[in-house]
Amino acid sequence: MKQTLQLKLSQHLALTPQLQQSIRLLQLSTLELNQEIDNFLQDNPLLEREDDPVPEAPVYSASGDALQAPTESLDGTAPEPNFGDASPADWLGEGGGASSPRDDRNDDEPSYAEIQAAATSLRDHLGAQLAMMPLTERDRSLVRLLIEALDDDGYLAQSLEELVELLPAELEVGLDDLQIALKHLQNFDPPGIGARSASECLALQLAN
């Protein structure tokens, strides 16, 4: 018998509130998710729903091969965002290359509060790109889950296998599903985002 989700959390990962929220959203139906969004918009009057058409995005297989874009994508175009060429560490203002994102810090290194604010900004930056992707609600939720699982340097510290075990069995999310979601995330800016090691981060940067 499978262990409870709470027990697995204690064994593998202390989930942040944002990651817990992403898992909860994964369990909502489309109708419930739209209601959740409407409630959020009502509580935040400065925000508004973006219903403009978006460009097609590449679709990946579990092996990482690009497939034909989904046929149900919306018509029309939207300007492609230009977020620069920063690496995950550069986006957080820590400098350095992909191989050692925490090296060469000086007396002016950011405080814990500044690092937390930068991580929030990075997630907002990735969330804005995710909003432009013509994905299904399920795929969008899985990418959002991975975004919330990133560490402060933009790396995916937990393995996909561990993340699969954290999810309720009734969601029927498999390793292949998260591998596809990760391919979408690693196509985001800054290059190297979502890497699981320094070597993978460098390879992603070179590919871009």
C-alpha positions as semicolon CSV with decimal commas, in nm:
position;residue;x (nm);y (nm);z (nm)
1;M;0,000;0,000;0,000
2;K;0,128;0,342;-0,087
3;Q;0,236;0,567;0,195
4;T;0,038;0,882;0,257
5;L;0,140;1,201;0,082
6;Q;0,232;1,364;0,414
7;L;0,474;1,084;0,501
8;K;0,638;1,105;0,161
9;L;0,684;1,480;0,201
10;S;0,879;1,428;0,520
11;Q;1,100;1,168;0,354
12;H;1,177;1,351;0,032
13;L;1,103;1,721;0,036
14;A;0,968;1,992;0,263
15;L;0,726;2,152;0,021
16;T;0,695;2,527;0,001
17;P;0,344;2,675;0,020
18;Q;0,370;2,759;-0,351
19;L;0,451;2,398;-0,443
20;Q;0,166;2,273;-0,225
21;Q;-0,064;2,516;-0,406
22;S;0,054;2,386;-0,744
23;I;-0,022;2,027;-0,641
24;R;-0,367;2,134;-0,520
25;L;-0,439;2,310;-0,852
26;L;-0,342;1,992;-1,038
27;Q;-0,637;1,817;-0,874
28;L;-0,895;2,072;-0,992
29;S;-1,117;2,023;-1,295
30;T;-1,116;2,285;-1,570
31;L;-1,436;2,437;-1,430
32;E;-1,294;2,445;-1,077
33;L;-0,966;2,591;-1,203
34;N;-1,147;2,870;-1,387
35;Q;-1,344;2,944;-1,071
36;E;-1,019;2,953;-0,875
37;I;-0,876;3,202;-1,125
38;D;-1,191;3,417;-1,108
39;N;-1,171;3,424;-0,729
40;F;-0,805;3,519;-0,745
41;L;-0,880;3,802;-0,989
42;Q;-1,157;3,931;-0,764
43;D;-0,917;3,939;-0,470
44;N;-0,650;4,113;-0,680
45;P;-0,818;4,395;-0,879
46;L;-0,488;4,504;-1,033
47;L;-0,469;4,174;-1,224
48;E;-0,671;4,079;-1,529
49;R;-0,722;3,762;-1,730
50;E;-0,520;3,747;-2,051
51;D;-0,737;3,601;-2,328
52;D;-0,539;3,723;-2,631
53;P;-0,429;3,462;-2,889
54;V;-0,082;3,323;-2,836
55;P;0,176;3,177;-3,074
56;E;0,229;2,806;-3,112
57;A;0,487;2,644;-2,888
58;P;0,698;2,335;-2,955
59;V;0,569;2,006;-2,818
60;Y;0,818;1,750;-2,687
61;S;0,807;1,376;-2,651
62;A;0,933;1,207;-2,337
63;S;1,264;1,142;-2,515
64;G;1,311;1,514;-2,575
65;D;1,235;1,516;-2,949
66;A;1,036;1,811;-3,076
67;L;0,700;1,715;-3,223
68;Q;0,452;1,907;-3,435
69;A;0,286;2,191;-3,244
70;P;-0,065;2,112;-3,113
71;T;-0,335;2,155;-3,375
72;E;-0,578;2,305;-3,127
73;S;-0,356;2,609;-3,064
74;L;-0,521;2,946;-3,102
75;D;-0,497;3,151;-3,422
76;G;-0,309;3,479;-3,426
77;T;0,031;3,589;-3,310
78;A;0,180;3,762;-3,013
79;P;0,520;3,928;-2,982
80;E;0,790;3,694;-2,866
81;P;0,929;3,803;-2,529
82;N;1,293;3,905;-2,512
83;F;1,429;3,848;-2,166
84;G;1,800;3,864;-2,243
85;D;2,069;3,597;-2,218
86;A;2,106;3,563;-1,841
87;S;2,170;3,227;-1,682
88;P;1,968;3,120;-1,378
89;A;2,242;3,246;-1,148
90;D;2,277;3,573;-1,342
91;W;1,903;3,636;-1,316
92;L;1,940;3,621;-0,938
93;G;2,227;3,867;-0,948
94;E;2,484;3,622;-0,818
95;G;2,707;3,625;-1,125
96;G;2,936;3,341;-1,218
97;G;2,901;3,066;-1,476
98;A;2,676;2,766;-1,488
99;S;2,936;2,537;-1,338
100;S;2,958;2,718;-1,003
101;P;2,654;2,940;-0,940
102;R;2,746;2,991;-0,575
103;D;3,119;3,066;-0,617
104;D;3,312;3,394;-0,594
105;R;3,080;3,572;-0,353
106;N;3,218;3,887;-0,191
107;D;3,124;4,106;0,102
108;D;2,837;4,252;-0,101
109;E;2,661;3,917;-0,143
110;P;2,280;3,948;-0,119
111;S;2,098;3,888;0,205
112;Y;1,860;3,597;0,254
113;A;1,563;3,831;0,204
114;E;1,711;3,959;-0,124
115;I;1,768;3,605;-0,248
116;Q;1,409;3,512;-0,163
117;A;1,281;3,821;-0,347
118;A;1,495;3,733;-0,650
119;A;1,361;3,376;-0,650
120;T;1,007;3,513;-0,646
121;S;1,094;3,742;-0,937
122;L;1,239;3,446;-1,128
123;R;0,919;3,247;-1,078
124;D;0,713;3,547;-1,191
125;H;0,936;3,575;-1,497
126;L;0,884;3,207;-1,580
127;G;0,513;3,228;-1,505
128;A;0,475;3,510;-1,757
129;Q;0,631;3,289;-2,024
130;L;0,415;2,995;-1,923
131;A;0,104;3,209;-1,968
132;M;0,197;3,252;-2,335
133;M;0,234;2,879;-2,403
134;P;-0,061;2,709;-2,580
135;L;-0,062;2,408;-2,348
136;T;-0,345;2,204;-2,202
137;E;-0,441;2,293;-1,846
138;R;-0,284;1,967;-1,726
139;D;0,050;2,033;-1,898
140;R;0,045;2,394;-1,783
141;S;-0,009;2,280;-1,424
142;L;0,280;2,033;-1,447
143;V;0,516;2,301;-1,576
144;R;0,399;2,531;-1,296
145;L;0,471;2,252;-1,048
146;L;0,829;2,229;-1,175
147;I;0,869;2,607;-1,156
148;E;0,774;2,599;-0,789
149;A;1,019;2,312;-0,731
150;L;1,319;2,514;-0,857
151;D;1,579;2,623;-0,604
152;D;1,699;2,981;-0,565
153;D;1,954;2,937;-0,845
154;G;1,701;2,808;-1,097
155;Y;1,807;2,444;-1,069
156;L;1,569;2,151;-1,024
157;A;1,715;2,006;-0,705
158;Q;1,469;1,717;-0,666
159;S;1,460;1,433;-0,916
160;L;1,154;1,382;-1,133
161;E;1,105;1,043;-0,969
162;E;1,079;1,209;-0,628
163;L;0,831;1,464;-0,757
164;V;0,615;1,190;-0,910
165;E;0,601;1,017;-0,571
166;L;0,486;1,340;-0,406
167;L;0,176;1,361;-0,624
168;P;-0,150;1,189;-0,527
169;A;-0,194;0,862;-0,715
170;E;-0,537;0,965;-0,843
171;L;-0,376;1,233;-1,060
172;E;-0,211;0,955;-1,264
173;V;0,098;1,166;-1,333
174;G;0,385;0,953;-1,456
175;L;0,754;1,012;-1,512
176;D;0,697;1,067;-1,885
177;D;0,451;1,347;-1,807
178;L;0,706;1,534;-1,596
179;Q;0,981;1,475;-1,851
180;I;0,768;1,645;-2,116
181;A;0,685;1,929;-1,877
182;L;1,056;1,971;-1,801
183;K;1,136;1,999;-2,173
184;H;0,886;2,284;-2,196
185;L;1,039;2,455;-1,892
186;Q;1,395;2,417;-2,021
187;N;1,287;2,597;-2,337
188;F;1,213;2,908;-2,128
189;D;1,440;3,203;-2,067
190;P;1,695;3,236;-1,907
191;P;1,887;2,957;-2,084
192;G;1,978;2,679;-1,845
193;I;1,665;2,708;-1,633
194;G;1,540;2,379;-1,492
195;A;1,879;2,208;-1,519
196;R;1,951;1,928;-1,274
197;S;2,328;1,971;-1,276
198;A;2,591;2,225;-1,376
199;S;2,679;2,022;-1,686
200;E;2,315;2,009;-1,798
201;C;2,284;2,384;-1,736
202;L;2,587;2,448;-1,958
203;A;2,451;2,217;-2,229
204;L;2,117;2,400;-2,227
205;Q;2,293;2,736;-2,251
206;L;2,501;2,618;-2,547
207;A;2,189;2,480;-2,717
208;N;2,030;2,824;-2,695
